[in-house]
Amino acid sequence: MRLPKFKIPTYASMRIGPKFLQRFMRIWPPYLGAGIKPEYIAQDASRSIVTHKPNILTRNLVGTAFGGTMLSMTDPFFMFAGVYGLGKEYLVWDVGVEAKFVKPGRGKITADMQVADETWDLIKTKTANGEKYLHWFDVEITDEQDDVVAIIRRQVYFRRKPQFVEQLTPESEAHK
């Protein structure tokens, strides 16, 4: 007996808005279990604020936030910003991360992730001909005293989908 094939829906295919995403991610098991709270996601997803307060279940042996938790705090948000900021014409994928842990994360820590309009212009320029472009986004995770706890760099892959790439013809080349 063959089971029917089901296509697993994605947030893009379901047309989930950023505000719904913010509410959903507060109860999403990996974030709920780690004590990570998306506090704010802008309507265009260009800014996200995520917090974490280590507690008896989520802190490490020395009472501070796990490094992996800090990485998780920033994980999908630059990718979400790309999906919402660029639209269905683009493939967007989170492909890399670098972290520098500056000091122990005690108490409430916050990641304020923002993407400037100029970044979207750069990405559109770099991917106009269908080429891939890898962009690094930087975010500082800060504590309640606004001291930097960690510096996280996220690399996101962007490529314009083939059906949206303008095909260059000899006539269009002559007009350049």
Buried (B, 14 or more C-beta within 10 A) or exposed (E): EEEEEEEEEEBEEEEBEBEEBBEEBEEBEEBEEBBBBBEBBBEEBBBBBBBBBBEEEBBBEEEBBBBEBBBBBBBBBBBBBBBBBBEEEBBBBBEEEEBEBBEBBBBBBBBBBBBEEEBBEBBBEBBEEEEEBEBEBEBBBBBEEEEEBBBBBBBBBBBBEEEEBEEEEEEEEEEE
